[in-house]
Structures are given as structure tokens and as C-alpha cells.
């Protein structure tokens, strides 16, 4: 009985990203030094940032199908709506708790460190127009926004909360079908595996995206 050959371990992704960050800083500094004209440096940085822009678009491309397939499979395997309800309440509790902790931490750090306090930047006039579109947040708008008018529209716009709501209904209904829904459960489960595989492919581009983003930022 022969011993199997040890598997070769590649460089950890964290190290690759760190190296890419350092190389990106070097490339960006090279552009900054050799292109003193701001407009020319900005144009070069625009070409350098193509990889990071493509990477972000790939991530956005994956979000909708990945959330839908994994949620539907998870809910369908739970079997009943009561289990889904308990998981949903726990998830909402964690979401609210994390949001409150983040809010409190941000307020404490902002008041303690006071970023930008000594920069001496001129303040705009009180009546100055900001040209920013603002909308008043209401509970009614939030609740209405949770429910998608169209699943296709929610997918196209990457409306995560709407995708989650539809996926919960879909998963609960699929679980309620029992044996009749097993084939569709298997199909969605295979879709989840495919999306996770594609996610792995996309994440291999992360070091290049970091290099691109850092170089473009430092260059200008």
C-alpha cells in the first residue's frame, strides 16, 4: 500500500492580497511621479482601475442568484415554517444588534477622535444648496420596499431584502410540497453549488482587483 503524495499548498490568499496591495502602491507611485499632469495621471488611473471595476461588477452579478439559491435550499431542508420563523427572528435580532453596536461605536469614535477637526476647511453657507436628493425615511416606505413588485426586477437591481423575502416564500412553499418538490429542490441545490463554484473563480481575481484599486488611488 503506497502512501499518497502530499498535496501542494499554494500561497494563502491573504498573503497574495497583501503583496498585491504593496505592488499596487508601487505602481501608483510610479504613475504619480512620471505623470505630473493631473489630467494625464487621471486618465492612466482610469485604465488601471478597469480590473477593480470588473471585479466589483462580477461580485454584484453573483449576489442575487447566490442569495436566492442558498436561502431556498436552506429553507426547503428545514421542512416547516416554524423553523424558518425561528431562524428569521434570530437573524433579525443579530441584524438589529449589529446595527446598533455599529451606530454606537461610530458615534463614540467620531466624538472622541473628531476626524477633520484641525483641517481648517471652510464651511459652506447655511442656505447653500447641496444638490443632493434626500428622502424622508418612513416605516411605511421600508415595509413596502421589502416586498418586490417583480422577482426579475429585484434580481436585476440587486435588491437583497426583496430577494430574501421572495426566497423565503419560495423555500417554505417548496418544503410544503414534500415529495412533489424534491426534484426542484435538487435543481436549486445544484444551482447553489454552481454559484459557489463561480464565486470561487471570481475570488481568485481579488489580488488583481486590489492591485488595480490601490494603483489607481495612489496615482491620482
N, C-alpha and C positions, 0 to 999 in steps of 0.2 A: 504494500500500500504506500504510494508515494505521497509526500506532503505537497499540498498545493502551494504554488508560488505566492509570496506575499504581494498584496495589491499595492501599487504605487500611489502614494498620496500626493495630490497636487498642492500647489500653493494655496493657503487659505484665502477665501475671498476678501476678508478684512485687510490682509496684507496687500493684496492687489489693488484695492481701493485706496489704501494709504499711499502706495507707490504712485498710483495714477494721480492722486491729488498733488504730490510733490512735483511730478513731471509737468502737470498742468500749470502749476505756479511758475515753473521754469520757462515753459513755452510762452505763457502770458507775459512774463517779464521781458523775454526776448522780443516779443512783438511791441511791447510798450517802449522799449529802448530804441528799436530800429524803425519805428513808425511814429516820429514825433508829432506828425499831423494827426489831430484828433479824429478827423473825418476818415482818414485812411485806416487808422487803427480800429475805428468802429466798424468799418467795412470788413476788415480782416477778421475781427472778432465775430462778426455775423456769420462768416463761413465756418469758423472754428466751432461755433455753438450748434452747428447742424446736428451733430451726433447726440448732444444732450436733448435737443428739441425732439428728435426722432424717438429717443428712449422714453421721454415723457409721454409722447403720443402712443407708443406701444403699451405703456402701463395703463393709460386710460382705455385703450382698446380692450384690455383684458378684464377690467374691473367688473363690468356688467355681467358677462357670461360666467365669470368665476364666482361671483356672489350668488347668482341665481342657481347654478348647478350644485354648489356645495351646500347651500341652505336647503334646497329642495330634497337632496339626498339625506341630509341630516334629519330633517323633519319627518320624512317618509319612513325612516328607520326607527323613529321613536314610537310610532304606532298609534298614539292617541293625542287628541287636542289638549288634554290636561297636562301632559308632559311638555308639550310645546309652550303652553301658557306659563308654566313654572320657569322654563328656560328663558322665555321672553322677559318675564318680570325680573329675573336675576340680571339679565343683560342690561335692561333699562336702569336697574339700581346701580350697576357698575358704571354705566354711561353717565348718569347724573352725578354720582360721587366723583368720578374722574374729572368731569367738567367743573364742579365746584372747587375741587382741590387745585386745578389749573388756574381758575379765576382768582382764588385767594392768593396763590403763590405769585401770580403775575402782579397783583395789586401790591403785595408786600415788597417784592423786589423793585417795582417801579418807584414806590415811595421811598425806599431805602437807598437805592443806588442813584435815583434821579438821572437817568441817561439823557445826555444832551443839555444838562443844566448850565454848563460853563462854555458852551459853544458860541454864545453871543449872537445867535441868529435873529434877524429882525422878525418881529411878529406881524402878521397881516392885520389890516384894519378890522374892526369889529363887524362892520357891514360888508366886508369883502365877499364877493361871490366865489364859491369854490368849484362850481360846475360839476359837483358830484351828485349823482342820482341817489337820493335817500328815500327809504320807505319805512313807515312805521311798522314795527313788529307787533303782530297781534296773535293771540292764541288761535283765533278762527283761521287766519291765514296759514298758520303752522299745521293745524289739523287737516285743512283742505289740501295742503301741499303733500301730505303723507300719502294720499290716495291717488294713484296715477289715473289720468284720463285714458291713457293708452299704454300698454306694456311696451310696444315698439318705441313710442316717444320717450318713455323713461329710459329705455336702453340706449337710444340714440343720444340723449342728453346726459347720460351717466348720473341720473337721479338715484342715488344709492338708497335713500329711505323708501322711495317708491318701489324700487326693485325688491327691497327686503319685504315690504308689505305684500306685494304680489307673490313672491316666493313662499311666504308663509301660508297664504291661502292655497296656493298650488300644492305645496307639500302636505298640508292637512287633508286636502281633498284626495290626493294620491294615496295617502295612508288609509283613508276611509274606504277606498275601493278594494283593499285587501288583495286577493289573488288576481283580480282583474287588472290591477295597476302594476303588477310586478314587472311586466315587460317594459313599461315606460320608466319605472324606477331604475332598471338596469341600463336603459338608454341614457338617462340623465346622469347616472353614476359613471358611465363611460365618458360622457361629456366632461364631467368634473375631472376625471383623470387626464383627458386631453388638455384641458385648460391649465391644469397644474404643470403638465409637461411643457406647454408653451411658455408658462411663467418662468420655468427653469431656464429655458433658452434665452428669454429676454433678460433675465437677471445676470446672465453671463456677460452682457454688454454693459453692466453697471460701471466697471472700471473705466471703460472708454467714455461713458457719459460723464463721469466725474472729472476725468481729464479735460474733456471738452468744455464743461461748465466752468471749471477753475481757470483754464487758459483764457476763455472769453471774458471772464470777470476781471482778471488781473490786467488783461491787455488794454482795457479802457479805464 
